């Protein structure tokens, strides 16, 4: 039997953080409660009690990953220069995306993004759409306020997001930071950004 309301206990938070660290190393695609519970010094029964179900645990892990992603996005938004240029925000975002320290989170993000497309009714539901909206909102901060709501501005943000996302997939697949960074910077040259 599953519980409809997750427990807000400190133990739940402690196990969520431990499970999140595990997910950053191992992913979520083949998540099995028994190995996870053993790794984080718990039991499947406790995890089911605290999270309601395996899907409930996955939803909690995705929410935790998204909170981590949003915190990083907010730091980028807070630290960006005020040039009002989309390319400056995109360069800062790429600097963060290409940082080796974020590989676990970004691999988990890619896995969750793909799963939300192939399993739209599962615990991943809405993840891809929500992250697209998050990134587009961040990129909008690099455009003049008076132009942000235009179709052209949205198209520019969408193109930059597509380039960043494609370069990220390439980087995660190959580990070639120099080549992917050069490609992103080439795309972000003033003559290409219009």
Long-range contacts (C-beta under 8 A, 24 or more apart in sequence): 2-48, 2-52, 2-53, 2-56, 3-49, 3-52, 4-52, 5-52, 6-50, 6-51, 6-52, 6-56, 6-60, 7-49, 7-50, 9-50, 11-50, 12-50, 12-51, 15-40, 15-42, 15-46, 15-47, 15-50, 16-60, 16-61, 16-64, 17-64, 18-42, 19-47, 19-57, 19-61, 20-61, 20-64, 20-65, 23-61, 23-65, 23-108, 24-104, 24-105, 24-108, 25-104, 27-107, 27-108, 27-111, 28-58, 28-61, 28-62, 28-108, 28-111, 28-112, 28-115, 29-111, 29-115, 31-57, 31-58, 33-57, 55-122, 55-123, 56-123, 58-122, 58-123, 58-124, 59-123, 62-112, 62-123, 62-124, 62-127, 65-105, 65-108, 65-109, 65-112, 66-127, 66-130, 66-131, 66-134, 68-105, 69-105, 69-109, 69-131, 69-134, 70-134, 72-96, 72-102, 73-134, 73-135, 73-138, 76-138, 77-138, 77-141, 80-141, 80-142, 84-142, 84-143, 84-144, 85-142, 85-193, 86-139, 86-142, 86-143, 86-156, 86-157, 86-160, 86-193, 87-142, 87-160, 87-188, 87-189, 87-190, 87-193, 88-142, 89-138, 89-139, 89-141, 89-142, 90-139, 90-142, 90-160, 90-164, 90-184, 90-188, 91-184, 91-185, 91-188, 93-135, 93-138, 93-139, 93-164, 94-164, 94-167, 94-181, 94-184, 94-185, 97-164, 97-167, 97-168, 97-171, 98-167, 98-168, 98-171, 98-177, 98-180, 98-181, 100-177, 103-172, 106-168, 106-172, 107-172, 110-168, 110-169, 110-172, 132-161, 135-161, 135-164, 136-161, 156-193, 156-194, 160-187, 160-188, 163-187
